[in-house]
Amino acid sequence: MAQPIPTPPDTFDEPWKLILEHYFRDFLTFLFPTVANAIDWSRPPEPMPTE
């Protein structure tokens, strides 16, 4: 019997993670201006390495 060919995992969320990582401040300012104003932006946000 033939062995199945392994397929790479789907990465549907990767583009969204990259967009939010790059535009996180703009995203919060647009959708949640009160929250964005309460954040100390002198320290950059640190994205979590995993989900």
C-alpha distance matrix in Angstrom:
0.0 3.8 6.5 9.3 12.4 15.3 18.3 21.9 23.9 26.3 29.8 31.9 34.8 35.2 37.7 39.7 40.0 41.2 43.7 45.1 45.3 47.3 49.4 49.6 53.4 53.8 51.4 53.4 56.7 55.8 54.3 56.1 59.3 60.9 58.0 57.8 61.5 61.2 58.6 59.9 58.3 59.8 56.6 53.4 50.7 47.9 44.5 42.2 39.2 36.8 36.7
3.8 0.0 3.8 6.4 9.0 12.2 15.2 18.7 21.1 23.4 26.9 29.1 32.0 32.2 34.6 36.8 37.1 38.1 40.6 42.2 42.3 44.2 46.4 46.8 50.5 50.9 48.6 50.7 53.9 53.0 51.7 53.6 56.7 58.4 55.5 55.2 58.9 58.7 56.0 57.3 55.5 57.0 53.8 50.6 48.0 45.2 41.8 39.7 36.6 34.4 34.4
6.5 3.8 0.0 3.8 6.4 9.0 12.3 15.7 17.9 20.6 24.0 26.4 29.1 29.2 31.8 34.0 34.0 35.1 37.7 39.1 39.1 41.1 43.4 43.7 47.4 48.0 45.7 47.7 51.0 50.3 49.0 50.7 53.7 55.4 52.4 52.0 55.7 55.4 52.7 53.8 52.1 53.5 50.3 47.1 44.6 41.7 38.3 36.1 33.0 30.8 31.0
9.3 6.4 3.8 0.0 3.8 6.2 9.0 12.6 14.7 17.1 20.6 22.8 25.6 25.9 28.4 30.5 30.7 31.9 34.4 35.8 36.1 38.0 40.1 40.4 44.2 44.6 42.2 44.3 47.6 46.7 45.4 47.2 50.3 52.0 49.1 48.7 52.5 52.3 49.7 50.9 49.2 50.8 47.6 44.4 41.7 39.0 35.6 33.5 30.6 28.2 28.2
12.4 9.0 6.4 3.8 0.0 3.8 6.4 9.9 12.6 15.0 18.3 20.7 23.6 23.5 25.8 28.2 28.4 29.2 31.8 33.4 33.5 35.3 37.5 38.0 41.8 42.1 40.0 42.2 45.4 44.6 43.5 45.4 48.3 50.2 47.3 46.7 50.4 50.3 47.6 48.8 46.8 48.3 45.3 41.9 39.5 36.8 33.4 31.5 28.5 26.5 26.7
15.3 12.2 9.0 6.2 3.8 0.0 3.8 6.7 9.3 12.2 15.3 18.0 20.5 20.4 23.0 25.3 25.2 26.1 28.9 30.3 30.2 32.2 34.5 34.8 38.6 39.1 37.0 39.1 42.3 41.7 40.6 42.3 45.2 47.0 44.0 43.4 47.1 46.9 44.1 45.2 43.3 44.8 41.7 38.4 35.9 33.2 29.8 27.8 24.8 22.7 23.1
18.3 15.2 12.3 9.0 6.4 3.8 0.0 3.8 6.5 8.8 11.9 14.5 17.2 17.1 19.5 21.8 22.0 22.9 25.5 27.1 27.2 29.0 31.2 31.7 35.5 35.8 33.6 35.9 39.0 38.3 37.2 39.1 42.0 43.9 41.0 40.4 44.1 44.1 41.4 42.6 40.6 42.2 39.3 35.9 33.4 30.9 27.4 25.7 22.9 20.9 21.0
21.9 18.7 15.7 12.6 9.9 6.7 3.8 0.0 3.8 6.5 8.9 12.0 14.3 13.8 16.3 18.8 18.6 19.4 22.2 23.7 23.7 25.5 27.8 28.3 32.0 32.5 30.5 32.7 35.8 35.3 34.4 36.1 38.9 40.8 37.9 37.0 40.7 40.7 37.9 39.0 37.0 38.5 35.6 32.2 29.7 27.2 23.7 22.2 19.3 17.6 17.9
23.9 21.1 17.9 14.7 12.6 9.3 6.5 3.8 0.0 3.8 6.4 9.4 11.4 11.5 14.5 16.3 16.1 17.5 20.2 21.3 21.5 23.7 25.7 25.8 29.6 30.1 27.9 29.9 33.1 32.6 31.4 33.1 35.9 37.7 34.7 34.2 37.9 37.8 35.1 36.4 34.6 36.3 33.4 30.0 27.3 24.9 21.2 19.6 17.0 14.8 14.6
26.3 23.4 20.6 17.1 15.0 12.2 8.8 6.5 3.8 0.0 3.8 5.9 8.6 9.3 11.7 13.4 14.0 15.5 17.6 18.9 19.6 21.7 23.3 23.6 27.3 27.6 25.1 27.3 30.5 29.6 28.5 30.4 33.3 35.3 32.5 32.0 35.7 35.9 33.4 34.9 33.1 35.1 32.4 28.9 26.1 24.2 20.4 19.2 17.2 15.0 14.2
29.8 26.9 24.0 20.6 18.3 15.3 11.9 8.9 6.4 3.8 0.0 3.8 5.5 5.5 8.2 10.0 10.3 11.7 14.0 15.3 15.9 17.9 19.6 20.0 23.7 24.0 21.7 24.0 27.1 26.4 25.5 27.4 30.1 32.2 29.4 28.6 32.3 32.6 30.0 31.5 29.5 31.5 28.9 25.3 22.7 20.8 17.2 16.4 14.6 12.9 12.3
31.9 29.1 26.4 22.8 20.7 18.0 14.5 12.0 9.4 5.9 3.8 0.0 3.8 5.7 7.0 8.1 9.7 11.4 12.7 14.0 15.5 17.3 18.3 18.7 22.4 22.2 19.7 22.1 25.1 24.0 22.9 25.1 28.0 30.2 27.7 27.0 30.8 31.3 29.0 30.8 28.9 31.3 28.9 25.4 22.6 21.4 17.7 17.3 16.3 14.5 13.1
34.8 32.0 29.1 25.6 23.6 20.5 17.2 14.3 11.4 8.6 5.5 3.8 0.0 3.8 5.7 5.3 6.3 8.8 10.1 10.7 12.2 14.5 15.4 15.3 19.1 19.3 16.6 18.8 22.0 21.2 20.1 21.9 24.8 26.8 24.2 23.5 27.3 27.6 25.3 27.1 25.3 27.8 25.4 21.9 19.0 17.9 14.2 13.9 13.4 11.8 10.3
35.2 32.2 29.2 25.9 23.5 20.4 17.1 13.8 11.5 9.3 5.5 5.7 3.8 0.0 3.8 5.4 5.1 6.3 8.7 10.0 10.5 12.4 14.2 14.6 18.4 18.8 16.8 19.1 22.1 21.7 21.2 22.9 25.4 27.5 24.8 23.6 27.3 27.7 25.1 26.4 24.2 26.2 23.8 20.2 17.7 16.3 12.8 12.9 11.9 11.2 10.9
37.7 34.6 31.8 28.4 25.8 23.0 19.5 16.3 14.5 11.7 8.2 7.0 5.7 3.8 0.0 3.8 5.5 5.2 6.2 8.7 9.8 10.7 12.1 13.3 16.9 16.6 14.8 17.7 20.3 19.5 19.4 21.6 23.8 26.4 24.1 22.5 26.2 27.1 24.6 26.0 23.5 25.8 23.8 20.1 17.9 17.3 14.1 15.2 14.7 14.5 14.1
39.7 36.8 34.0 30.5 28.2 25.3 21.8 18.8 16.3 13.4 10.0 8.1 5.3 5.4 3.8 0.0 3.8 5.4 5.1 6.1 8.4 9.9 10.3 10.8 14.4 14.2 11.8 14.5 17.3 16.5 16.0 18.1 20.5 23.0 20.6 19.4 23.1 24.0 21.8 23.5 21.4 24.0 22.1 18.6 16.1 15.8 12.7 13.8 14.3 13.9 12.7
40.0 37.1 34.0 30.7 28.4 25.2 22.0 18.6 16.1 14.0 10.3 9.7 6.3 5.1 5.5 3.8 0.0 3.8 5.5 5.2 6.0 8.6 9.9 9.7 13.5 14.2 12.2 14.3 17.4 17.4 16.9 18.3 20.6 22.6 19.8 18.6 22.2 22.6 20.0 21.4 19.3 21.6 19.3 15.8 13.1 12.4 9.1 10.2 10.7 10.7 10.2
41.2 38.1 35.1 31.9 29.2 26.1 22.9 19.4 17.5 15.5 11.7 11.4 8.8 6.3 5.2 5.4 3.8 0.0 3.8 5.5 5.1 6.2 8.5 9.6 13.1 13.6 12.5 15.1 17.6 17.7 18.0 19.6 21.3 23.7 21.1 19.2 22.6 23.4 20.6 21.5 18.9 20.8 18.8 15.0 13.2 12.7 10.0 12.0 12.0 13.1 13.4
43.7 40.6 37.7 34.4 31.8 28.9 25.5 22.2 20.2 17.6 14.0 12.7 10.1 8.7 6.2 5.1 5.5 3.8 0.0 3.8 5.5 5.2 5.9 7.7 11.0 10.6 9.4 12.5 14.7 14.3 14.9 16.9 18.5 21.3 19.2 17.1 20.5 21.9 19.4 20.7 18.0 20.4 19.0 15.3 13.6 14.2 11.9 14.3 15.1 15.9 15.6
45.1 42.2 39.1 35.8 33.4 30.3 27.1 23.7 21.3 18.9 15.3 14.0 10.7 10.0 8.7 6.1 5.2 5.5 3.8 0.0 3.8 5.4 5.1 4.8 8.5 9.0 7.3 9.6 12.3 12.6 12.7 14.0 15.9 18.2 15.8 14.0 17.6 18.5 16.1 17.7 15.3 18.0 16.5 13.0 10.8 11.6 9.5 12.0 13.7 14.5 13.9
45.3 42.3 39.1 36.1 33.5 30.2 27.2 23.7 21.5 19.6 15.9 15.5 12.2 10.5 9.8 8.4 6.0 5.1 5.5 3.8 0.0 3.8 5.8 5.5 8.8 10.4 9.8 11.5 14.0 15.0 15.5 16.2 17.6 19.6 16.9 14.8 18.0 18.7 15.7 16.5 13.9 16.0 14.0 10.3 8.4 8.8 7.0 10.1 11.5 13.3 13.6
47.3 44.2 41.1 38.0 35.3 32.2 29.0 25.5 23.7 21.7 17.9 17.3 14.5 12.4 10.7 9.9 8.6 6.2 5.2 5.4 3.8 0.0 3.8 5.9 8.3 9.0 9.5 11.9 13.5 14.4 15.7 16.8 17.5 20.1 17.9 15.1 18.1 19.4 16.5 17.0 13.8 15.8 14.5 10.9 10.2 11.3 10.3 13.7 14.9 16.8 17.3
49.4 46.4 43.4 40.1 37.5 34.5 31.2 27.8 25.7 23.3 19.6 18.3 15.4 14.2 12.1 10.3 9.9 8.5 5.9 5.1 5.8 3.8 0.0 3.8 5.6 5.3 6.0 8.7 9.9 10.6 12.2 13.5 14.1 17.0 15.2 12.4 15.4 17.2 14.9 16.0 13.0 15.6 15.0 11.7 11.0 13.0 12.2 15.5 17.3 18.8 18.6
49.6 46.8 43.7 40.4 38.0 34.8 31.7 28.3 25.8 23.6 20.0 18.7 15.3 14.6 13.3 10.8 9.7 9.6 7.7 4.8 5.5 5.9 3.8 0.0 3.8 5.5 5.0 6.2 8.5 9.9 10.7 11.2 12.2 14.4 12.1 9.7 13.1 14.3 11.8 13.3 11.0 14.0 13.0 10.0 8.4 10.7 10.1 13.3 15.7 17.1 16.6
53.4 50.5 47.4 44.2 41.8 38.6 35.5 32.0 29.6 27.3 23.7 22.4 19.1 18.4 16.9 14.4 13.5 13.1 11.0 8.5 8.8 8.3 5.6 3.8 0.0 3.8 5.4 5.2 6.1 8.6 10.1 9.9 9.8 12.1 10.2 7.0 9.9 11.6 9.5 10.9 8.4 11.8 11.8 9.5 8.9 12.2 12.6 16.0 18.7 20.3 19.9
53.8 50.9 48.0 44.6 42.1 39.1 35.8 32.5 30.1 27.6 24.0 22.2 19.3 18.8 16.6 14.2 14.2 13.6 10.6 9.0 10.4 9.0 5.3 5.5 3.8 0.0 3.8 5.5 5.0 6.0 8.6 9.7 9.4 12.6 11.7 8.6 11.3 13.9 12.5 14.1 11.7 14.9 15.4 13.0 12.6 15.6 15.5 18.8 21.2 22.5 21.9
51.4 48.6 45.7 42.2 40.0 37.0 33.6 30.5 27.9 25.1 21.7 19.7 16.6 16.8 14.8 11.8 12.2 12.5 9.4 7.3 9.8 9.5 6.0 5.0 5.4 3.8 0.0 3.8 5.5 5.3 6.2 7.9 9.2 12.3 10.9 8.9 12.3 14.3 13.1 15.4 13.6 17.1 16.9 14.4 12.9 15.4 14.6 17.4 19.9 20.6 19.4
53.4 50.7 47.7 44.3 42.2 39.1 35.9 32.7 29.9 27.3 24.0 22.1 18.8 19.1 17.7 14.5 14.3 15.1 12.5 9.6 11.5 11.9 8.7 6.2 5.2 5.5 3.8 0.0 3.8 5.4 5.3 5.0 6.3 8.8 7.1 5.5 9.1 10.7 9.9 12.8 11.7 15.5 15.5 13.6 12.0 14.9 14.7 17.3 20.3 21.0 19.7
56.7 53.9 51.0 47.6 45.4 42.3 39.0 35.8 33.1 30.5 27.1 25.1 22.0 22.1 20.3 17.3 17.4 17.6 14.7 12.3 14.0 13.5 9.9 8.5 6.1 5.0 5.5 3.8 0.0 3.8 5.8 5.5 4.4 7.8 7.7 5.2 7.6 10.5 10.4 12.9 11.7 15.4 16.3 14.9 14.2 17.5 17.7 20.6 23.6 24.6 23.4
55.8 53.0 50.3 46.7 44.6 41.7 38.3 35.3 32.6 29.6 26.4 24.0 21.2 21.7 19.5 16.5 17.4 17.7 14.3 12.6 15.0 14.4 10.6 9.9 8.6 6.0 5.3 5.4 3.8 0.0 3.8 6.0 6.1 9.8 10.2 8.7 11.1 13.8 14.0 16.7 15.4 19.0 19.7 17.9 16.9 19.9 19.5 22.2 25.0 25.6 24.1
54.3 51.7 49.0 45.4 43.5 40.6 37.2 34.4 31.4 28.5 25.5 22.9 20.1 21.2 19.4 16.0 16.9 18.0 14.9 12.7 15.5 15.7 12.2 10.7 10.1 8.6 6.2 5.3 5.8 3.8 0.0 3.8 6.2 9.1 9.1 8.9 11.7 13.7 14.1 17.3 16.6 20.4 20.7 18.9 17.2 19.9 19.1 21.3 24.2 24.3 22.4
56.1 53.6 50.7 47.2 45.4 42.3 39.1 36.1 33.1 30.4 27.4 25.1 21.9 22.9 21.6 18.1 18.3 19.6 16.9 14.0 16.2 16.8 13.5 11.2 9.9 9.7 7.9 5.0 5.5 6.0 3.8 0.0 3.8 5.6 5.4 6.2 8.8 10.2 11.1 14.6 14.7 18.5 18.9 17.7 16.0 18.9 18.7 20.8 24.1 24.3 22.5
59.3 56.7 53.7 50.3 48.3 45.2 42.0 38.9 35.9 33.3 30.1 28.0 24.8 25.4 23.8 20.5 20.6 21.3 18.5 15.9 17.6 17.5 14.1 12.2 9.8 9.4 9.2 6.3 4.4 6.1 6.2 3.8 0.0 3.8 5.5 5.0 6.1 8.7 10.1 13.3 13.3 16.9 18.1 17.4 16.5 19.8 20.2 22.8 26.1 26.8 25.3
60.9 58.4 55.4 52.0 50.2 47.0 43.9 40.8 37.7 35.3 32.2 30.2 26.8 27.5 26.4 23.0 22.6 23.7 21.3 18.2 19.6 20.1 17.0 14.4 12.1 12.6 12.3 8.8 7.8 9.8 9.1 5.6 3.8 0.0 3.8 5.5 5.2 6.4 9.1 12.4 13.5 17.0 18.1 18.1 17.1 20.4 21.1 23.3 26.9 27.5 26.0
58.0 55.5 52.4 49.1 47.3 44.0 41.0 37.9 34.7 32.5 29.4 27.7 24.2 24.8 24.1 20.6 19.8 21.1 19.2 15.8 16.9 17.9 15.2 12.1 10.2 11.7 10.9 7.1 7.7 10.2 9.1 5.4 5.5 3.8 0.0 3.8 5.4 5.1 6.6 10.3 11.5 15.1 15.5 15.3 13.9 16.9 17.6 19.6 23.3 23.9 22.5
57.8 55.2 52.0 48.7 46.7 43.4 40.4 37.0 34.2 32.0 28.6 27.0 23.5 23.6 22.5 19.4 18.6 19.2 17.1 14.0 14.8 15.1 12.4 9.7 7.0 8.6 8.9 5.5 5.2 8.7 8.9 6.2 5.0 5.5 3.8 0.0 3.8 5.4 5.4 8.6 8.7 12.4 13.2 12.8 12.0 15.4 16.4 19.0 22.5 23.6 22.6
61.5 58.9 55.7 52.5 50.4 47.1 44.1 40.7 37.9 35.7 32.3 30.8 27.3 27.3 26.2 23.1 22.2 22.6 20.5 17.6 18.0 18.1 15.4 13.1 9.9 11.3 12.3 9.1 7.6 11.1 11.7 8.8 6.1 5.2 5.4 3.8 0.0 3.8 5.6 8.0 8.9 12.1 13.8 14.3 14.2 17.8 19.4 22.0 25.5 26.9 26.1
61.2 58.7 55.4 52.3 50.3 46.9 44.1 40.7 37.8 35.9 32.6 31.3 27.6 27.7 27.1 24.0 22.6 23.4 21.9 18.5 18.7 19.4 17.2 14.3 11.6 13.9 14.3 10.7 10.5 13.8 13.7 10.2 8.7 6.4 5.1 5.4 3.8 0.0 3.8 6.6 9.0 11.9 13.0 14.0 13.6 16.9 18.6 20.8 24.5 25.8 25.0
58.6 56.0 52.7 49.7 47.6 44.1 41.4 37.9 35.1 33.4 30.0 29.0 25.3 25.1 24.6 21.8 20.0 20.6 19.4 16.1 15.7 16.5 14.9 11.8 9.5 12.5 13.1 9.9 10.4 14.0 14.1 11.1 10.1 9.1 6.6 5.4 5.6 3.8 0.0 3.8 5.8 8.9 9.4 10.2 9.9 13.2 15.2 17.7 21.2 22.8 22.4
59.9 57.3 53.8 50.9 48.8 45.2 42.6 39.0 36.4 34.9 31.5 30.8 27.1 26.4 26.0 23.5 21.4 21.5 20.7 17.7 16.5 17.0 16.0 13.3 10.9 14.1 15.4 12.8 12.9 16.7 17.3 14.6 13.3 12.4 10.3 8.6 8.0 6.6 3.8 0.0 3.8 5.6 6.7 8.7 9.6 12.9 15.6 18.2 21.6 23.7 23.9
58.3 55.5 52.1 49.2 46.8 43.3 40.6 37.0 34.6 33.1 29.5 28.9 25.3 24.2 23.5 21.4 19.3 18.9 18.0 15.3 13.9 13.8 13.0 11.0 8.4 11.7 13.6 11.7 11.7 15.4 16.6 14.7 13.3 13.5 11.5 8.7 8.9 9.0 5.8 3.8 0.0 3.8 5.2 6.1 7.9 11.4 14.1 17.3 20.3 22.7 23.1
59.8 57.0 53.5 50.8 48.3 44.8 42.2 38.5 36.3 35.1 31.5 31.3 27.8 26.2 25.8 24.0 21.6 20.8 20.4 18.0 16.0 15.8 15.6 14.0 11.8 14.9 17.1 15.5 15.4 19.0 20.4 18.5 16.9 17.0 15.1 12.4 12.1 11.9 8.9 5.6 3.8 0.0 3.8 6.4 9.4 12.3 15.6 18.6 21.3 24.1 25.0
56.6 53.8 50.3 47.6 45.3 41.7 39.3 35.6 33.4 32.4 28.9 28.9 25.4 23.8 23.8 22.1 19.3 18.8 19.0 16.5 14.0 14.5 15.0 13.0 11.8 15.4 16.9 15.5 16.3 19.7 20.7 18.9 18.1 18.1 15.5 13.2 13.8 13.0 9.4 6.7 5.2 3.8 0.0 3.8 6.5 8.8 12.3 15.2 17.7 20.7 21.9
53.4 50.6 47.1 44.4 41.9 38.4 35.9 32.2 30.0 28.9 25.3 25.4 21.9 20.2 20.1 18.6 15.8 15.0 15.3 13.0 10.3 10.9 11.7 10.0 9.5 13.0 14.4 13.6 14.9 17.9 18.9 17.7 17.4 18.1 15.3 12.8 14.3 14.0 10.2 8.7 6.1 6.4 3.8 0.0 3.8 6.4 9.5 12.7 15.1 18.1 19.3
50.7 48.0 44.6 41.7 39.5 35.9 33.4 29.7 27.3 26.1 22.7 22.6 19.0 17.7 17.9 16.1 13.1 13.2 13.6 10.8 8.4 10.2 11.0 8.4 8.9 12.6 12.9 12.0 14.2 16.9 17.2 16.0 16.5 17.1 13.9 12.0 14.2 13.6 9.9 9.6 7.9 9.4 6.5 3.8 0.0 3.8 6.3 9.5 12.4 14.9 15.8
47.9 45.2 41.7 39.0 36.8 33.2 30.9 27.2 24.9 24.2 20.8 21.4 17.9 16.3 17.3 15.8 12.4 12.7 14.2 11.6 8.8 11.3 13.0 10.7 12.2 15.6 15.4 14.9 17.5 19.9 19.9 18.9 19.8 20.4 16.9 15.4 17.8 16.9 13.2 12.9 11.4 12.3 8.8 6.4 3.8 0.0 3.8 6.5 9.0 11.9 13.4
44.5 41.8 38.3 35.6 33.4 29.8 27.4 23.7 21.2 20.4 17.2 17.7 14.2 12.8 14.1 12.7 9.1 10.0 11.9 9.5 7.0 10.3 12.2 10.1 12.6 15.5 14.6 14.7 17.7 19.5 19.1 18.7 20.2 21.1 17.6 16.4 19.4 18.6 15.2 15.6 14.1 15.6 12.3 9.5 6.3 3.8 0.0 3.8 6.3 8.7 10.0
42.2 39.7 36.1 33.5 31.5 27.8 25.7 22.2 19.6 19.2 16.4 17.3 13.9 12.9 15.2 13.8 10.2 12.0 14.3 12.0 10.1 13.7 15.5 13.3 16.0 18.8 17.4 17.3 20.6 22.2 21.3 20.8 22.8 23.3 19.6 19.0 22.0 20.8 17.7 18.2 17.3 18.6 15.2 12.7 9.5 6.5 3.8 0.0 3.8 5.5 7.1
39.2 36.6 33.0 30.6 28.5 24.8 22.9 19.3 17.0 17.2 14.6 16.3 13.4 11.9 14.7 14.3 10.7 12.0 15.1 13.7 11.5 14.9 17.3 15.7 18.7 21.2 19.9 20.3 23.6 25.0 24.2 24.1 26.1 26.9 23.3 22.5 25.5 24.5 21.2 21.6 20.3 21.3 17.7 15.1 12.4 9.0 6.3 3.8 0.0 3.8 7.1
36.8 34.4 30.8 28.2 26.5 22.7 20.9 17.6 14.8 15.0 12.9 14.5 11.8 11.2 14.5 13.9 10.7 13.1 15.9 14.5 13.3 16.8 18.8 17.1 20.3 22.5 20.6 21.0 24.6 25.6 24.3 24.3 26.8 27.5 23.9 23.6 26.9 25.8 22.8 23.7 22.7 24.1 20.7 18.1 14.9 11.9 8.7 5.5 3.8 0.0 3.8
36.7 34.4 31.0 28.2 26.7 23.1 21.0 17.9 14.6 14.2 12.3 13.1 10.3 10.9 14.1 12.7 10.2 13.4 15.6 13.9 13.6 17.3 18.6 16.6 19.9 21.9 19.4 19.7 23.4 24.1 22.4 22.5 25.3 26.0 22.5 22.6 26.1 25.0 22.4 23.9 23.1 25.0 21.9 19.3 15.8 13.4 10.0 7.1 7.1 3.8 0.0
